[in-house]
Amino acid sequence: MFEKLVKYIEDTELTVLEGATPEYEPYQYKLIVLEDVLTDEEIKTIKQVQDDPYTKSYEVYAHPPETHQLYRVRSDIYDNHDISIELQKTMEPIINKFSLPGLKIPNVSMWKDRPGFFLWPHCDQKVLNVTMQIYLDNDCHEKCGTTFLKPVFGLEHGEELLTTPYKKGHGYILLNTNKEMHGMMTKVSLGEQRSSIYVVYDKQQVIN
């Protein structure tokens, strides 16, 4: 399982975006843009786990929380689950691609985003070393993928650098340094749903 994804990581060059820190200082974002990295059978397996009544799932409030709207459902996959175990195959190629000293075991969750959902531009927490998000179908507009942005003084959401299209098997792997601004700039429309697998590889040590 995930052999196609592993080979893609091994064979694909890093994408480097000329971004900026939240303080508007020039800063490079490093990521791998994913294209068609999952087989139909892998997606079927992931979705079956996501829909399994024994999988721990819970509703998450939208951001900003003042809206008090429930727009997404998160399903957690524990480390002893087959999907989490199989995703450990991605650790070595990611370590090599980003020249990292190491990674913690991936923490896997799956998300279903309902009509009205979008995500304000933000930077991830320091504890996250690498994040990977892969979309599981074509049931939402392509513009509902993740957008990477450069903070620009005077622009509310900054300058768009890259949007990974919402397409089955597409997504990204991001090296997180707490400076990469990204978000989802197009709301999920009525009658659509946005489904993805989200994988977090934590740092072995967090340095403040």
N, C-alpha and C positions, 0 to 999 in steps of 0.2 A: 504493500500500500504506500502511496505517495512517492513512488519511484520517479514518476514524471515530474513532480514538483522538485525533488532533489536534483535531478539532472538539469532542470531549468536554472536552478540557483547556481549550480556549478558552471554552467555554460554562458551565463548572462553577465555582461559588464554592469558595473554600478552606474546609476544615473546620479549625476551631481547637479544640484540646483543652486543657483546663485541667489540665496535668500538673505535674511537679516535676522538679528536677534530681536526680542521684544523691545530692546532699547534702540533699535534702528541701526545697529552696527552690522556691516557686511558679514555674512556667515553662510557657509556651504551646508546644504542638506544632502545627505547621502542615503540612497534607497535603491531597491531593485523593483522595477515595474514588472508585475506579473501578467502574463497573457496565456490563457488556456492551459493552466497548470494542473487541473484536476480531471480525472476521467469521469464519465457518467456514473460508473459503478461507485466510485468514491463519494461523489455528491449524493447519490442515493443512500449510501450508508450513513453519511453525516446527517442527512435530513431525517432518516428513520430514528436516529438517536435523539435528534432535536425534538421530535414529536412523541417520543416514548413517554408515557405517563409516569414512569419511574425516574425520569431525568428531572433533576432539581431545576425548576424554572420559576422566574418571578418577574413581575412587571416593574419597569423602571420609569421614573418620572422624567419628563422632558427637561432639556436645558435651554433657557434658564428655568429654574424650578418654579418661579412665580406663576407660570402658566397653569400649574397643577394638572397637567395633562399626561395621561399614560399613553405613550406612543411606541414603546418598544418592550419586547419580552426577551429576557436573557436566560439562557440555559447553560449551566455549568457542567463541565465534563471533568471528572476527577482524574488524577494522574494514573490510576490503575486501569483506566478504561482503554480499550484497544486503540481508539483514535489518538489519545494522548501518547500512548506508548509508541505508536507508529510515527508520530510527528517528531519523536526524538531523533529520527534519521536526518532531520533538517539541521540539527545543531552544528555538526562538524562543518558542512558547507557554508553555513552562515558565519561561523567563527572565522573560517578561512577567507571568506569574501570581504568581511569588514575588518580583518586583522585584529580580532578580539582575543583577550587572554582566556576567555571562557564564558559560559552562560549557565544559568540555572535551568532545570527541567521546565519545558514549556507548560504554561497554564492556559488551558483551552476553554473557550466559551463560544456560544453561538447566539446570534442576534436575529430577531425578527422586528423590523421597523414598520410601523403602520402609517397610513395616510396622515400627513401633517408633520411627520418627523423631519427635523433637520438638526444640524449640530454646529453651534457657534465656533468660529476659529479659536483654537486653543493650542497650548503646548503640553505635552505629556509629562507625567511626574518623573522625577529623577530616578526612582527605583527601577523603572522600565529601561532595559538595555536595548532590546529590539522588539518591535511589534510587527505582526503580519496579519493582514486582513484579506480574505478571499471571498468573492461574491459567488453565490450558489445557484443563480438562475438569471433569466432575462426578464423578470417580472416587474421591472421598474425602469424608468427612463435612464439612459446612459449617463446623463449629467448628475445622477444621484450617487456617483462614486465619490471618493475622497479627493478633496482639492488641497493642494499645498500652496501656501501663500507667503508672500514677502511683506512684512510690515512696512508700511509707507506712511510717513507723517501726513495727516490730513485726509487719508482714505480710511473709512470706517472698518473695512475688512481687508485692507491691503491690496497687493497686486497678485493676481492669479499666476502661478508659475506652471502648474501641471494639475490636471484632473485625471485620475485613473477612471476609465469608463466603467459604469456598472454593467458588466457582462459576465456571463457564466465562466468561472475559472479565472477571472481577472482580479487584480488587486495590487498589493504592494507589500514590501518588507522594508521597514524604516529603521535606521540606526537613530536611536533617541538620545539626544543630549540636553533635553529640556529647553531647546531653542527653536525647534522645527514647528512653525505655525501651520496648522491644517484644520480642516473642518469639512462639513457637508453643506454646500451652499444652495442646493436645490431641494425643495421639500418633496417628500413622497406624495404623489398625487392620489386622489380618490380612485379606488379600484386597483391600486398597486400595492406591492409589498416588497420590502428590501431585506434579503436574507444573506447572512454572511457568517463565516467562521473567523474568529478573532483569537490570535495566539500571542501570548506575552512571554517573552524570555527575560526574566529579571536579571539584574546585575548580581554577581557574586558578592560584591561589596559596594555599598553606596557611599560615595565621598561627597560631602557637602561643600 
